Amino acid sequence: MEVRGHAGFAELGKDPICAGASTLAMTAAQCVKSMETAGRLRKKAHIVIRGGRVLVTAKPREEFWNEAKHLFWVGETGMRLLSEAYPGYIQVKKEK
């Protein structure tokens, strides 16, 4: 999951769309860290949180694949809800 940029709905620090997207991305990052701590990942998670960008990458162990897939699905669903509520301010792109 990667979240980057500014929605432009309101000024920096006061934008509810950015706050929502950031909360979803940070929650996904924390869930991945929890999976890592519990030994559910094949290798260390890759998490970057810096300057308007959050990147979260995980390689779950096979038996925890559905758990990881679900947590990213929840994040994607939240982002889609934001994009539907505020069209033109947030884009969701799904990459294979």
C-alpha positions in Angstrom: 0.0 0.0 0.0 1.3 3.4 -0.9 -0.3 6.7 0.0 1.3 9.9 -1.2 0.6 13.5 -1.9 -1.9 16.0 -0.6 -5.6 15.9 -1.4 -5.9 19.7 -1.7 -9.3 19.8 -0.1 -8.0 22.1 2.7 -4.7 23.6 3.7 -1.9 21.3 5.0 -2.6 20.1 8.5 -6.3 20.8 8.3 -7.4 18.5 5.4 -9.9 15.9 6.6 -9.3 13.8 3.5 -5.6 13.6 4.1 -6.3 12.9 7.8 -8.5 10.0 6.8 -6.1 8.6 4.2 -3.2 9.0 6.7 -5.1 7.2 9.4 -5.9 4.3 7.1 -2.3 4.0 6.0 -0.9 4.3 9.5 -3.3 1.7 10.7 -2.2 -0.7 8.0 1.4 0.0 8.9 0.8 -0.8 12.5 -1.1 -4.0 11.7 1.8 -5.1 9.5 4.3 -4.3 12.4 2.1 -6.4 14.7 2.2 -9.3 12.2 6.0 -8.9 12.1 6.3 -9.0 15.8 4.1 -12.1 16.0 6.4 -13.9 13.5 3.7 -14.0 10.8 5.9 -12.5 8.0 8.6 -14.3 6.0 10.9 -11.3 6.3 11.0 -7.8 7.9 8.2 -5.5 6.7 9.1 -2.5 4.6 7.5 0.6 6.0 8.3 4.2 5.0 6.6 7.1 6.6 8.0 10.4 5.4 7.0 13.7 4.0 3.4 13.0 2.8 4.2 9.4 1.9 3.4 6.1 3.6 4.5 2.9 2.0 3.7 -0.5 3.5 4.9 -3.8 2.1 4.7 -7.2 3.7 5.5 -10.8 2.7 3.4 -13.0 5.0 4.1 -16.6 5.8 1.8 -18.8 3.7 -0.5 -19.6 6.7 -1.0 -15.9 7.4 -1.6 -14.8 3.7 -5.4 -14.3 4.2 -4.8 -12.2 7.3 -2.4 -9.9 5.4 -4.7 -9.8 2.4 -7.6 -8.8 4.6 -5.8 -6.0 6.3 -4.8 -4.4 3.0 -8.3 -5.0 1.7 -9.7 -3.0 4.7 -7.3 -0.2 3.9 -8.2 -0.2 0.3 -11.9 -0.2 1.1 -11.5 2.8 3.4 -9.6 4.7 0.6 -12.4 3.8 -1.9 -15.0 5.2 0.5 -13.0 8.4 0.8 -12.7 8.7 -3.0 -16.4 8.2 -3.4 -17.3 10.8 -0.8 -14.7 13.3 -2.1 -14.4 12.6 -5.9 -11.6 14.6 -7.4 -9.6 14.8 -4.2 -8.3 11.2 -3.8 -7.5 8.5 -6.4 -7.3 4.8 -5.6 -5.3 2.7 -8.0 -5.0 -1.0 -7.6 -1.8 -2.6 -9.0 -1.3 -6.2 -9.5 
